Amino acid sequence: MQEHLLLRALKGETLDRPPVWMMRQAGRYLPDYMKLRAQYDFFTRVQTPELACEITLQPVDQVGVDAAIIFSDILVIPQAMGVEVLLEEGKGPLLPNTIKDQKDIDALITDEVERLSYVFDALTLTKKELNGRVPLIGFAGAPWTILCYMVEGKGSKSFDKAKQFCFSQPALAHSLLQKITDVTIQYLNRQADAGADVVQIFDSWSGMLSPADFKLFAEPYLLQIVKGVTKVPVILFPKGSWYALESLSTSGAAGLGLDWCVDPALARKFTNNSITLQGNFDPCKLLAPIPEIKKAVTEMIDAFGATRYIANLGHGILPNIPVDHAKAFVEAVKEYQPKN
Amino acid sequence: MQEHLLLRALKGETLDRPPVWMMRQAGRYLPDYMKLRAQYDFFTRVQTPELACEITLQPVDQVGVDAAIIFSDILVIPQAMGVEVLLEEGKGPLLPNTIKDQKDIDALITDEVERLSYVFDALTLTKKELNGRVPLIGFAGAPWTILCYMVEGKGSKSFDKAKQFCFSQPALAHSLLQKITDVTIQYLNRQADAGADVVQIFDSWSGMLSPADFKLFAEPYLLQIVKGVTKVPVILFPKGSWYALESLSTSGAAGLGLDWCVDPALARKFTNNSITLQGNFDPCKLLAPIPEIKKAVTEMIDAFGATRYIANLGHGILPNIPVDHAKAFVEAVKEYQPKN
């Protein structure tokens, strides 16, 4: 049996069409997800392996994507480190006890990744249920993004508190980033043991950093993760950090995710044509009429090429996307015919 | 008497140090502004020339910036076009009657820019009060950004309604963008007549567009504005649209504003060293200790060079910046000594 398209794309094998999946593909645009959401609160869904598995499989069965990504949340890492995380449905996360000083950092737990055994159980169960149909992706938040939430305590337009912490107390910031990194590496290797075929690192807020600050507070920890996660290929998604693509293309990562603000040809140029790229359809463009979606998908693949490429959105799918439009996106990739 | 630094920088004259001002420099971080804010609601402050003038002068007197920018709002344009705009203090704007179809666009008023005579009066009064101390900057929102608010009706993380409108009904979108552009050109030329020495176009949401969509829905209208505003130099600030810098460097604009996510050397490279650049200090970095601010400002000017450069933030100053830190930013620019 031939290996799955996703893994072949990450290895750089020549392909006729790229694999396709969508960030947040298991989520609010799917009516069957909404039924479970009405019944179980967020952390119940995340922490019950049977529910997480069911949710993970929905887009594979219903939308036809080429990979499953485990239903979970990046903020399980602060939880595993002993930091309380609350989530009011539709309102974003709240961390009531933010990290402010050395004492707070000293109190963090770094050796109890088994607190997240429910994630590993969900991966193992999902892997079994998938029965080889498509590969399974695990994930974690990047250390900078996790720091943002641990210091800011919630989402923010500017993450000014998180940045103030880094700019005013860089030594403390680095010790926090290091602790998050250490836990994340353990966590991702355990995800691989439990069944993840690939892992993706979401640096959702890296684009808030200047290029110089990205070099200080984000990149070194991404590099440690790529080096420390030895069992499966790693995809880095530094959202908004177009300026880091060249540098990250030599990080040892198997793939780089792109948001929709980078032209495909320029992304190939920035990365010296040397790495598998993933992305980068504007999630809002799934609101366009279906023929427009299909035309734009074909143009996107023409621009990236079918090889060393994973078709995806440039950010998570929006809750208001009609399921038929999501299906059209996936179908357009599967129907792709190389030019000439 | 020699011309002001800002105008000399925009002409490309060789300078020992750049001029400095800060986006949103008349605003919530200033205690004297907060006193007026407690007394008068937002549109009273904007629509009363004496108040707008007083607020505009505050940072000139108190922080020592090299330019004044008139206190106003980009959403006066929808108002002048007959669209209601509400503003709940600290909550962002609300446009209850969004643009949805041809009928809504047909109803827009495009020949009553004198509805904004309070802006022109504020400019004339401020120019008189400034008495030549520093130049006066006028401004408007870019057509794409104004469309975002007119279609979405409020701020948004994704502006998905605005994008859906553009992607599904491009002909309607272009007719709306054209009407906004026509009014904006009249408005900016009238600002010049009333006393503005320079005007800046804020494309606050251009960075939400892919490079290809920027070419369709943003750039053509920016180019029309640059061509249509004949009386004063124009600075374009396409926030987040690093990918458009090369193209906009030949637009005929006198200057290009940069957010903090573009490295200065790379910005010079993108623009072929051919245009005055403005920016791009991370507004959050004003929360760093004062010595760190001063060091970072010097490094920024070293990187851009003192010529063809206007020191500024990469986005508006935050309400929680200590006034002393804002002053330190300005002082560091004024104290700049060129590296030989």
Boltz contact constraints between the chains, C-beta under 6 A:
constraints:
  - contact:
      token1: [A, 158]
      token2: [B, 284]
      max_distance: 6.0
  - contact:
      token1: [A, 160]
      token2: [B, 284]
      max_distance: 6.0
  - contact:
      token1: [A, 160]
      token2: [B, 318]
      max_distance: 6.0
  - contact:
      token1: [A, 163]
      token2: [B, 284]
      max_distance: 6.0
  - contact:
      token1: [A, 164]
      token2: [B, 287]
      max_distance: 6.0
  - contact:
      token1: [A, 167]
      token2: [B, 285]
      max_distance: 6.0
  - contact:
      token1: [A, 167]
      token2: [B, 288]
      max_distance: 6.0
  - contact:
      token1: [A, 168]
      token2: [B, 288]
      max_distance: 6.0
  - contact:
      token1: [A, 210]
      token2: [B, 260]
      max_distance: 6.0
  - contact:
      token1: [A, 210]
      token2: [B, 282]
      max_distance: 6.0
  - contact:
      token1: [A, 211]
      token2: [B, 263]
      max_distance: 6.0
  - contact:
      token1: [A, 260]
      token2: [B, 210]
      max_distance: 6.0
  - contact:
      token1: [A, 263]
      token2: [B, 211]
      max_distance: 6.0
  - contact:
      token1: [A, 282]
      token2: [B, 210]
      max_distance: 6.0
  - contact:
      token1: [A, 284]
      token2: [B, 158]
      max_distance: 6.0
  - contact:
      token1: [A, 284]
      token2: [B, 160]
      max_distance: 6.0
  - contact:
      token1: [A, 284]
      token2: [B, 163]
      max_distance: 6.0
  - contact:
      token1: [A, 285]
      token2: [B, 167]
      max_distance: 6.0
  - contact:
      token1: [A, 287]
      token2: [B, 164]
      max_distance: 6.0
  - contact:
      token1: [A, 288]
      token2: [B, 167]
      max_distance: 6.0
  - contact:
      token1: [A, 288]
      token2: [B, 168]
      max_distance: 6.0
  - contact:
      token1: [A, 318]
      token2: [B, 160]
      max_distance: 6.0
